[in-house]
């Protein structure tokens, strides 16, 4: 693979980005290519595109350029939801949604502003989230049934959904944050000890020495014991997926506890 071609694809198809010279920094462009490859390789079900104002058409052109450069041969799906764009591994995303729908306890963490501390969602809240995830699973199944070409696309209208929760599930996090929509987007995580998990791997296929961040998410330290089985299963599944691909090497799963004055979700 040619790193300059990957950088050019991002700069020319996705816009200027936030670089000091008005263009996407090369390091960010290579990281984005690595994240796309991580999705295509089955290491995570989706990535959330957050590099600027590019829409589905620009993203499709970018993915076509990556394919021309020899990256991401697997078919991918672009999902528009609530003004955000997610790039999905179609099969893995559907399997992830189905697994969360079956999961007990439900891996949803209630961090509503009115709570004194984070807790797992109760049955009623969890069931409402499951309804939204089931609707999304049905949407993706229908989109997959009619998909053609290397990159398919669809848009879903998130009626009443908590996008923080739905996107967290789609991104493959072992547990997703939820909060009362009636209380706005505020939460109770300020100064709460959070265990931050970071997953990185080397991607010599793109460039020697390139480290790609595949995951970064947090779980309140107070909930880690309750979610231990969920976390252990997630780690095992990630290691299994890593063992059957050959795009990345040197998997590293790290965690540290932090407390922040404010946490935006």
Residue frames relative to the residue before (quaternion, step in Angstrom):
aa qw qx qy qz dx dy dz
X 1.0000 0.0000 0.0000 0.0000 0.00 0.00 0.00
X 0.3311 -0.7355 0.5598 0.1896 3.54 -1.13 0.71
X 0.3872 -0.7370 0.5065 0.2243 3.58 -0.49 1.19
X 0.6443 0.5149 -0.3541 0.4409 3.67 0.87 -0.74
X 0.6345 0.5195 -0.3423 0.4585 3.62 1.03 -0.69
X 0.6488 0.5120 -0.3204 0.4628 3.58 1.02 -0.76
X 0.6386 0.5100 -0.3204 0.4789 3.57 1.03 -0.77
X 0.6596 0.5091 -0.3102 0.4577 3.58 0.92 -0.90
X 0.6234 0.5491 -0.3448 0.4371 3.59 0.98 -0.79
X 0.6777 0.4826 -0.2942 0.4704 3.58 0.91 -0.91
X 0.6905 0.4918 -0.2928 0.4424 3.58 0.84 -0.94
X 0.7332 0.4469 -0.2475 0.4489 3.57 0.90 -0.90
X 0.7605 0.3853 -0.2138 0.4770 3.60 1.03 -0.69
X 0.7687 0.3788 -0.1924 0.4781 3.59 1.08 -0.64
X 0.6194 -0.5781 0.3496 0.3998 3.59 1.20 0.10
X 0.7684 -0.4453 0.2569 0.3810 3.48 -1.38 0.00
X 0.2950 -0.7427 0.5504 0.2417 3.60 0.99 -0.69
X 0.6236 -0.5807 0.3994 0.3383 3.56 -1.23 -0.39
X 0.3118 0.7746 -0.5032 0.2228 3.58 1.13 0.44
X 0.6320 -0.5589 0.3763 0.3829 3.56 -1.16 0.56
X 0.7297 0.3941 -0.2317 0.5086 3.58 1.08 -0.64
X 0.6233 -0.5953 0.3314 0.3839 3.55 1.19 0.46
X 0.7099 0.3688 -0.2955 0.5223 3.58 1.09 0.51
X 0.6536 -0.5370 0.3695 0.3846 3.53 -1.24 0.55
X 0.4593 -0.6815 0.4837 0.3011 3.62 -0.76 0.95
X 0.5873 -0.6070 0.4054 0.3497 3.57 -1.02 0.81
X 0.6395 0.5371 -0.3365 0.4352 3.59 0.95 -0.83
X 0.6631 0.4875 -0.3095 0.4762 3.60 0.99 -0.81
X 0.6288 0.5373 -0.3374 0.4496 3.59 1.02 -0.75
X 0.6785 0.4728 -0.2936 0.4795 3.60 0.95 -0.83
X 0.6075 0.5376 -0.3490 0.4692 3.58 1.09 -0.69
X 0.6513 0.5130 -0.3155 0.4616 3.59 0.95 -0.87
X 0.6395 0.5098 -0.3262 0.4740 3.59 0.96 -0.82
X 0.6474 0.5191 -0.3138 0.4615 3.57 1.03 -0.78
X 0.6488 0.5082 -0.3208 0.4668 3.58 1.02 -0.76
X 0.6145 0.5247 -0.3440 0.4782 3.59 1.05 -0.74
X 0.6625 0.5012 -0.3040 0.4664 3.56 0.94 -0.88
X 0.6207 0.5424 -0.3429 0.4506 3.60 1.05 -0.71
X 0.6353 0.4987 -0.3235 0.4929 3.58 1.07 -0.72
X 0.6780 0.4989 -0.2953 0.4520 3.58 0.84 -0.98
X 0.6889 0.4802 -0.2731 0.4694 3.58 1.10 -0.73
X 0.5217 -0.6724 0.3960 0.3447 3.59 1.27 -0.06
X 0.4433 0.6984 -0.4584 0.3249 3.59 1.19 0.44
X 0.7757 -0.0006 -0.0458 0.6294 3.57 1.25 -0.29
X 0.5542 -0.6720 0.3806 0.3106 3.58 -1.02 0.73
X 0.8233 0.0094 0.0408 0.5661 3.60 1.08 -0.54
X 0.1428 -0.7263 0.6506 0.1698 3.50 -1.38 0.15
X 0.3637 -0.7042 0.5735 0.2071 3.51 -1.19 0.71
X 0.3074 -0.7693 0.5306 0.1792 3.57 -0.60 1.14
X 0.0862 0.8178 -0.5595 0.1034 3.57 -0.67 1.10
X 0.4243 0.7310 -0.4393 0.3044 3.57 1.08 0.71
X 0.8156 -0.1595 0.1032 0.5465 3.60 1.08 0.37
X 0.7219 -0.4749 0.3271 0.3826 3.51 -1.29 -0.40
X 0.3442 0.7527 -0.5029 0.2490 3.61 1.19 0.24
X 0.2813 -0.7660 0.5596 0.1448 3.55 -1.03 0.87
X 0.7902 -0.3272 0.2173 0.4704 3.59 -1.28 -0.16
X 0.6439 0.5296 -0.3419 0.4336 3.62 0.93 -0.81
X 0.6686 0.4881 -0.2992 0.4746 3.58 0.94 -0.89
X 0.6497 0.5158 -0.3195 0.4580 3.57 0.99 -0.80
X 0.6268 0.5259 -0.3405 0.4632 3.60 1.02 -0.73
X 0.6542 0.4980 -0.3177 0.4723 3.59 0.96 -0.82
X 0.6274 0.5349 -0.3301 0.4596 3.57 1.04 -0.79
X 0.6723 0.4871 -0.3004 0.4695 3.58 0.89 -0.90
X 0.6121 0.5356 -0.3504 0.4644 3.59 1.07 -0.67
X 0.6426 0.5129 -0.3197 0.4709 3.58 1.02 -0.79
X 0.6311 0.5216 -0.3372 0.4646 3.59 1.02 -0.75
X 0.6460 0.5132 -0.3215 0.4647 3.57 0.98 -0.81
X 0.6283 0.5303 -0.3327 0.4619 3.58 1.01 -0.78
X 0.6879 0.4666 -0.2715 0.4852 3.56 1.12 -0.70
X 0.5942 -0.6077 0.3469 0.3965 3.59 1.30 -0.03
X 0.5712 0.5950 -0.3755 0.4227 3.57 1.27 0.23
X 0.8681 0.1382 -0.0914 0.4680 3.55 -1.24 0.63
X 0.0508 0.8321 -0.5499 0.0521 3.61 0.49 1.12
X 0.5771 0.6020 -0.3840 0.3964 3.61 1.15 -0.47
X 0.5329 -0.6227 0.4593 0.3426 3.57 -1.11 0.65
X 0.1408 -0.7929 0.5922 0.0297 3.55 -1.00 0.94
X 0.2635 -0.7584 0.5767 0.1511 3.56 -1.29 0.33
X 0.2463 -0.7477 0.6016 0.1354 3.56 -0.95 0.95
X 0.0793 -0.8056 0.5872 0.0039 3.56 -0.69 1.12
X 0.1889 -0.7566 0.6175 0.1024 3.54 -0.83 1.04
X 0.1385 0.7852 -0.5905 0.1249 3.58 -0.79 1.01
X 0.8662 -0.0472 0.0076 0.4973 3.55 -0.72 1.09
X 0.7186 -0.4408 0.2544 0.4740 3.59 1.03 0.72
X 0.6432 0.4772 -0.3261 0.5022 3.59 1.28 0.01
X 0.2689 -0.7432 0.5893 0.1674 3.54 -1.26 0.47
X 0.0653 -0.7849 0.6159 0.0150 3.54 -0.86 1.02
X 0.2592 -0.7298 0.6119 0.1602 3.53 -1.11 0.78
X 0.1217 -0.8425 0.5247 0.0021 3.56 -0.55 1.21
X 0.3292 -0.6020 0.6795 0.2598 3.46 -1.41 0.48
X 0.3979 -0.7860 0.3916 0.2654 3.62 -0.05 1.25
X 0.7083 0.4603 -0.2805 0.4558 3.58 0.76 -0.97
X 0.6819 0.4871 -0.2941 0.4596 3.56 0.88 -0.92
X 0.6309 0.5301 -0.3411 0.4523 3.60 0.99 -0.75
X 0.6690 0.4851 -0.3086 0.4711 3.59 0.93 -0.83
X 0.6475 0.5057 -0.3252 0.4682 3.58 0.99 -0.77
X 0.6293 0.5338 -0.3348 0.4549 3.57 1.04 -0.74
X 0.6510 0.5042 -0.3138 0.4727 3.58 0.92 -0.88
X 0.6630 0.5073 -0.3095 0.4554 3.59 0.90 -0.91
X 0.6505 0.5194 -0.3204 0.4522 3.60 0.98 -0.80
X 0.6623 0.4910 -0.3120 0.4722 3.59 0.96 -0.82
X 0.6172 0.5436 -0.3466 0.4509 3.59 1.04 -0.70
X 0.6992 0.4503 -0.2646 0.4882 3.60 1.11 -0.68
X 0.5511 0.6939 -0.3675 0.2823 3.56 1.16 -0.64
X 0.0195 0.7587 -0.6505 0.0282 3.53 -1.10 0.86
X 0.4609 -0.2814 -0.8201 0.1890 1.57 -1.38 2.08
X 0.6210 -0.5369 0.4047 0.4028 3.55 -1.21 0.48
X 0.3555 -0.7788 0.4787 0.1946 3.62 -0.68 1.05
X 0.4134 0.6803 -0.4886 0.3571 3.56 0.77 1.09
X 0.1982 -0.8086 0.5502 0.0639 3.57 -0.74 1.10
X 0.2782 -0.7764 0.5486 0.1373 3.57 -0.56 1.19
X 0.0355 0.8028 -0.5907 0.0732 3.56 -0.55 1.21
X 0.1432 0.8239 -0.5315 0.1346 3.58 1.09 0.72
X 0.6158 -0.5992 0.3738 0.3493 3.54 -1.07 0.81
X 0.6686 0.5301 -0.3058 0.4226 3.59 1.05 -0.67
X 0.5916 0.5765 -0.3715 0.4238 3.60 1.23 -0.19
X 0.4922 -0.6477 0.4912 0.3113 3.54 -1.15 0.63
X 0.7907 -0.0288 0.0395 0.6102 3.56 1.12 -0.67
X 0.6306 -0.5462 0.3803 0.3993 3.61 -1.18 0.43
X 0.0053 0.7748 -0.6321 0.0096 3.54 -1.21 0.60
X 0.5631 -0.5563 0.4572 0.4055 3.57 -1.21 0.25
X 0.5689 -0.6082 0.4275 0.3516 3.57 -1.04 0.75
X 0.4791 -0.6559 0.5074 0.2877 3.53 -1.14 0.70
X 0.7431 -0.4366 0.2686 0.4300 3.59 -1.28 0.25
X 0.6761 0.4972 -0.3142 0.4439 3.61 0.85 -0.88
X 0.6693 0.4888 -0.3010 0.4717 3.57 0.91 -0.92
X 0.6552 0.5167 -0.3137 0.4532 3.57 0.95 -0.87
X 0.6564 0.5150 -0.3212 0.4481 3.59 0.96 -0.81
X 0.6248 0.5299 -0.3404 0.4615 3.59 1.04 -0.73
X 0.6489 0.4993 -0.3167 0.4788 3.58 0.99 -0.82
X 0.6336 0.5330 -0.3333 0.4509 3.59 0.97 -0.82
X 0.6116 0.5467 -0.3551 0.4483 3.60 1.02 -0.73
X 0.6637 0.4944 -0.3047 0.4714 3.58 0.97 -0.85
X 0.6626 0.4997 -0.3074 0.4655 3.58 0.96 -0.84
X 0.6289 0.5273 -0.3344 0.4634 3.59 1.05 -0.73
X 0.6341 0.5166 -0.3293 0.4718 3.59 1.03 -0.77
X 0.6569 0.4995 -0.3100 0.4721 3.58 0.99 -0.81
X 0.6279 0.5312 -0.3337 0.4608 3.59 1.01 -0.78
X 0.6481 0.5041 -0.3164 0.4751 3.59 0.97 -0.82
X 0.6310 0.5341 -0.3276 0.4574 3.58 1.01 -0.81
X 0.6902 0.4744 -0.2889 0.4638 3.58 0.85 -0.94
X 0.6203 0.5390 -0.3447 0.4538 3.58 1.06 -0.68
X 0.6627 0.4913 -0.3001 0.4790 3.57 0.99 -0.85
X 0.6432 0.5180 -0.3215 0.4634 3.58 1.01 -0.80
X 0.6500 0.5227 -0.3129 0.4543 3.56 1.00 -0.83
X 0.6418 0.5562 -0.3241 0.4167 3.58 1.02 -0.81
X 0.7662 0.3299 -0.1803 0.5212 3.59 1.12 -0.60
X 0.4353 0.7335 -0.4395 0.2818 3.59 1.28 0.05
X 0.0002 -0.7629 0.6465 -0.0010 3.53 -1.15 0.76
X 0.7554 0.3795 -0.2715 0.4601 3.55 -1.20 0.45
X 0.6832 -0.5271 0.3319 0.3811 3.57 -1.28 0.26
X 0.7816 0.1623 -0.0974 0.5944 3.60 1.15 -0.53
X 0.1149 -0.7785 0.6151 0.0493 3.57 -0.61 1.14
X 0.1213 -0.7983 0.5854 0.0724 3.57 -1.22 0.27
X 0.0546 0.7683 -0.6369 0.0330 3.53 -1.26 0.50
X 0.2282 -0.7465 0.6034 0.1630 3.53 -1.31 0.20
X 0.1493 -0.7813 0.6022 0.0673 3.53 -1.00 0.86
X 0.3404 -0.7235 0.5649 0.2040 3.56 -1.04 0.82
X 0.2540 -0.8200 0.4967 0.1278 3.61 -0.37 1.23
X 0.0734 -0.8448 0.5298 0.0176 3.58 0.45 1.21
X 0.8600 -0.0179 -0.0273 0.5093 3.56 -0.43 1.25
X 0.4622 0.6970 -0.4449 0.3203 3.59 1.25 0.10
X 0.3463 -0.6428 0.6243 0.2778 3.52 -1.29 0.44
X 0.3113 -0.8024 0.4781 0.1752 3.56 -0.16 1.29
X 0.5582 0.5957 -0.3935 0.4228 3.58 1.12 -0.57
X 0.6919 0.4712 -0.2707 0.4753 3.57 0.93 -0.91
X 0.6869 0.4945 -0.2902 0.4466 3.57 0.80 -1.03
X 0.6747 0.4775 -0.3003 0.4761 3.58 0.90 -0.89
X 0.6142 0.5523 -0.3503 0.4416 3.60 1.02 -0.73
X 0.6475 0.4978 -0.3122 0.4853 3.57 1.02 -0.80
X 0.6699 0.5086 -0.3051 0.4466 3.59 0.87 -0.95
X 0.6727 0.5002 -0.3004 0.4549 3.58 1.03 -0.74
X 0.5554 -0.6621 0.3647 0.3467 3.56 1.28 -0.01
X 0.3631 0.7272 -0.5122 0.2774 3.59 1.18 0.30
X 0.5263 -0.6577 0.4256 0.3307 3.62 -0.92 0.76
X 0.7735 0.0400 -0.0385 0.6314 3.58 1.21 -0.50
X 0.2332 -0.7999 0.5455 0.0905 3.56 -0.98 0.87
X 0.4867 -0.6570 0.4968 0.2912 3.54 -1.13 0.71
X 0.0278 -0.7598 0.6494 0.0156 3.53 -1.22 0.67
X 0.0160 0.7877 -0.6158 0.0052 3.55 -1.20 0.47
X 0.6201 -0.5528 0.4100 0.3766 3.53 -1.25 0.47
X 0.4053 -0.7244 0.5038 0.2391 3.57 -0.65 1.12
X 0.6097 0.5762 -0.3489 0.4176 3.58 1.14 -0.61
X 0.6967 0.4492 -0.2665 0.4917 3.58 1.20 -0.49
X 0.5617 -0.6038 0.3879 0.4117 3.57 1.27 0.17
X 0.6898 -0.4953 0.3476 0.3975 3.55 -1.26 -0.35
X 0.4206 0.6924 -0.4849 0.3295 3.59 1.23 0.16
X 0.1195 -0.7978 0.5883 0.0553 3.57 -1.20 0.49
X 0.5230 -0.6528 0.4640 0.2916 3.56 -1.33 0.15
X 0.4391 0.7458 -0.4153 0.2801 3.60 1.21 0.40
X 0.4374 0.6971 -0.4723 0.3157 3.62 1.21 -0.12
X 0.8554 0.0360 -0.0901 0.5089 3.56 -0.89 1.10
X 0.4682 0.6431 -0.4598 0.3948 3.58 1.23 0.41
X 0.4614 -0.6710 0.4871 0.3155 3.64 -0.78 0.87
X 0.0635 -0.7973 0.5999 -0.0167 3.55 -0.73 1.14
X 0.2775 -0.7189 0.6065 0.1958 3.55 -1.01 0.80
X 0.1649 -0.8020 0.5722 0.0469 3.55 -0.50 1.25
X 0.1719 -0.7833 0.5944 0.0590 3.54 -0.72 1.15
X 0.0310 -0.7818 0.6227 -0.0077 3.55 -0.95 0.93
X 0.1017 -0.7826 0.6133 0.0322 3.55 -0.91 0.98
X 0.0352 0.7912 -0.6072 0.0630 3.54 -0.78 1.08
X 0.0025 -0.7697 0.6378 0.0270 3.53 -1.30 0.39
X 0.4850 -0.6429 0.5055 0.3098 3.54 -1.24 0.45
X 0.1408 -0.7913 0.5919 0.0613 3.55 -1.09 0.75
X 0.1024 -0.8327 0.5424 0.0441 3.59 0.28 1.23
X 0.5295 0.6286 -0.4176 0.3875 3.58 1.19 -0.35
X 0.6991 0.4114 -0.2617 0.5229 3.59 1.10 -0.66
X 0.7566 -0.2390 0.1817 0.5809 3.58 0.86 -0.97
X 0.5289 -0.6195 0.4726 0.3363 3.56 -0.98 0.81
X 0.8116 0.2605 -0.2031 0.4820 3.54 -0.93 0.92
X 0.5245 0.6365 -0.4240 0.3741 3.61 1.23 -0.11
X 0.1399 -0.7625 0.6282 0.0668 3.55 -0.83 1.07
X 0.1601 -0.7931 0.5851 0.0554 3.55 -0.78 1.06
X 0.3086 -0.7243 0.5847 0.1958 3.56 -0.90 0.94
X 0.2116 -0.8146 0.5340 0.0803 3.54 -0.49 1.23
X 0.7947 0.0291 0.0030 0.6062 3.58 1.05 -0.79
X 0.1170 0.7346 -0.6683 0.0087 3.50 -1.34 0.46
X 0.2348 0.7554 -0.5746 0.2100 3.57 -0.59 1.15
X 0.2736 -0.7634 0.5609 0.1666 3.55 -1.26 0.28
X 0.1154 -0.7407 0.6574 0.0767 3.50 -1.36 0.49
X 0.5109 -0.6338 0.4652 0.3477 3.62 -0.83 0.85
X 0.5361 -0.6514 0.4309 0.3202 3.55 -0.84 0.98
X 0.6389 0.5554 -0.3259 0.4209 3.59 1.06 -0.72
X 0.7106 0.4326 -0.2576 0.4914 3.61 1.22 -0.38
X 0.4579 0.7206 -0.4394 0.2792 3.60 1.22 -0.21
X 0.6364 0.5253 -0.3443 0.4478 3.61 1.00 -0.72
X 0.6671 0.4976 -0.3011 0.4655 3.59 0.94 -0.89
X 0.7509 0.3812 -0.1942 0.5031 3.56 1.09 -0.74
X 0.3020 0.7979 -0.4881 0.1843 3.60 1.24 0.21
X 0.6682 0.4927 -0.3179 0.4580 3.60 0.85 -0.88
X 0.6338 0.5270 -0.3240 0.4644 3.57 1.02 -0.81
X 0.6770 0.4896 -0.2893 0.4671 3.58 0.91 -0.92
X 0.6524 0.5122 -0.3194 0.4583 3.58 0.93 -0.86
X 0.6565 0.5030 -0.3124 0.4674 3.58 0.96 -0.86
X 0.6318 0.5325 -0.3296 0.4567 3.57 1.01 -0.81
X 0.6575 0.5037 -0.3102 0.4667 3.60 0.91 -0.89
X 0.6563 0.5124 -0.3145 0.4559 3.58 0.93 -0.87
X 0.6606 0.5039 -0.3100 0.4622 3.59 0.95 -0.86
X 0.6415 0.5181 -0.3260 0.4624 3.57 1.01 -0.79
X 0.6632 0.4972 -0.3089 0.4665 3.59 0.91 -0.88
X 0.6321 0.5226 -0.3310 0.4667 3.59 1.04 -0.73
X 0.6561 0.4981 -0.3104 0.4745 3.59 0.93 -0.89
X 0.6418 0.5322 -0.3235 0.4474 3.57 1.01 -0.81
X 0.6693 0.5374 -0.3004 0.4160 3.57 1.01 -0.82
X 0.7401 0.4034 -0.2298 0.4865 3.61 1.16 -0.45
X 0.6386 0.4561 -0.3539 0.5088 3.60 1.21 0.42
X 0.2429 -0.7926 0.5429 0.1342 3.58 -1.20 0.38
X 0.4602 0.6806 -0.4503 0.3497 3.59 1.17 0.51
X 0.7795 0.2498 -0.1090 0.5640 3.57 1.15 -0.67
X 0.1089 -0.7637 0.6324 0.0705 3.54 -1.26 0.54
X 0.8132 0.3096 -0.1939 0.4531 3.54 -1.38 0.15
X 0.0314 0.8171 -0.5694 0.0843 3.56 0.61 1.19
X 0.0181 -0.7950 0.6057 -0.0278 3.56 -0.94 0.93
X 0.0743 -0.7822 0.6186 0.0037 3.58 -0.71 1.15
X 0.0155 -0.8183 0.5720 -0.0539 3.56 -0.48 1.23
X 0.0062 -0.7794 0.6241 0.0546 3.56 -1.25 0.37
X 0.0105 0.7692 -0.6388 0.0146 3.52 -1.21 0.64
X 0.3978 -0.7065 0.5331 0.2418 3.56 -1.19 0.55
X 0.0042 0.7889 -0.6131 0.0420 3.55 -0.87 1.03
X 0.1471 -0.7366 0.6471 0.1307 3.54 -1.32 0.35
X 0.1071 -0.8209 0.5610 0.0050 3.55 -0.73 1.09
X 0.5611 -0.6248 0.4193 0.3450 3.61 -1.06 0.65
X 0.7814 -0.0017 -0.0035 0.6240 3.58 1.22 -0.47
X 0.1347 -0.7801 0.6083 0.0568 3.57 -1.10 0.75
X 0.1868 -0.7776 0.5936 0.0906 3.56 -0.72 1.10
X 0.1907 -0.7872 0.5793 0.0912 3.57 -0.91 0.94
